[in-house]
Amino acid sequence: MSRRKVLELFYDVVSPYSWLGFEVICRYRNIWNVDVRLRPGFLGGIMQASGNSPPAMVPKKGAYMGKDLARLAEFYEVPLRQPSDFYQVVIKKGSLSAMRFVTAVEMSHPEFLEKVSRELWMRIWSEDKDITEPDSILEAFGMPMIVAHIDGKKPQMYFGSDRFELLAHQLGEKWLGPVPQKSRL
Ligand SMILES: N[C@@H](CCC(=O)N[C@@H](CS)C(=O)NCC(=O)O)C(=O)O
């Protein structure tokens, strides 16, 4: 029987913040006793369809993001490292073929979805290696996007890997920081 609380995580491996959200959700799956549904999508298509653009396209935001990610990597204990050529890897090459592959894994071997996704993030966002349709979330504008289904209430959408405190509040659960195993509270 399925549990009452379901968290859907919409993500793309091109998105470093999605990686943070993904690892936190995986860490909390048993602590919060929620079902996690991983929903791979193509962020480039969502950006285009919603008229948004990656934050790093604004040079000052891009520079800030580099510092932000370095601090977050340490705090979240996720081995994020900027690719050496950000523009080429993230913007020019992008993730269309990688996310098609991840979607194929979701359809044919869902048991490998978590591992394959983590492996691709490791390649692009940690090891500086190559990874080479927007779906049902056209109302979204960025990733990670988390959709929480709680006790049959109207599903709630949360954008970002920095909204877990709020999500915990809605779930009626405790937020123990990004690394719950060594809670800093
Ligand atoms: N504050 C969010 C930022 C997440 C973020 O910037 N995601 C990017 C992709 S890596 C995005 O989709 N941005 C859309 C936007 O900022 O409008 C977090 O900490 O997770």
The ligand as an SDF file (V2000), in Angstrom:
LIG
                    3D

 20 19  0  0  0  0  0  0  0  0999 V2000
   17.4180   29.1370   -4.6420 N   0  0  0  0  0  0  0  0  0  0  0  0
   17.4190   27.9280   -5.4060 C   0  0  0  0  0  0  0  0  0  0  0  0
   18.0530   28.2160   -6.7580 C   0  0  0  0  0  0  0  0  0  0  0  0
   17.9090   27.0650   -7.7260 C   0  0  0  0  0  0  0  0  0  0  0  0
   18.3690   27.4700   -9.1300 C   0  0  0  0  0  0  0  0  0  0  0  0
   18.9730   28.5190   -9.3440 O   0  0  0  0  0  0  0  0  0  0  0  0
   18.0550   26.6170  -10.1120 N   0  0  0  0  0  0  0  0  0  0  0  0
   18.3450   26.9330  -11.4950 C   0  0  0  0  0  0  0  0  0  0  0  0
   18.8670   25.7310  -12.2320 C   0  0  0  0  0  0  0  0  0  0  0  0
   20.4480   25.2400  -11.5680 S   0  0  0  0  0  0  0  0  0  0  0  0
   17.0420   27.3750  -12.1260 C   0  0  0  0  0  0  0  0  0  0  0  0
   16.2570   26.5820  -12.5870 O   0  0  0  0  0  0  0  0  0  0  0  0
   16.8170   28.6850  -12.0640 N   0  0  0  0  0  0  0  0  0  0  0  0
   15.6450   29.3220  -12.5550 C   0  0  0  0  0  0  0  0  0  0  0  0
   15.5220   30.6900  -11.9540 C   0  0  0  0  0  0  0  0  0  0  0  0
   16.3160   31.0320  -11.0620 O   0  0  0  0  0  0  0  0  0  0  0  0
   14.6200   31.4200  -12.3780 O   0  0  0  0  0  0  0  0  0  0  0  0
   18.2060   26.8550   -4.6560 C   0  0  0  0  0  0  0  0  0  0  0  0
   18.9520   27.1950   -3.7080 O   0  0  0  0  0  0  0  0  0  0  0  0
   18.0640   25.6650   -4.9690 O   0  0  0  0  0  0  0  0  0  0  0  0
  1  2  1  0
  2  3  1  0
  2 18  1  0
  3  4  1  0
  4  5  1  0
  5  6  2  0
  5  7  1  0
  7  8  1  0
  8  9  1  0
  8 11  1  0
  9 10  1  0
 11 12  2  0
 11 13  1  0
 13 14  1  0
 14 15  1  0
 15 16  2  0
 15 17  1  0
 18 19  2  0
 18 20  1  0
M  END
$$$$
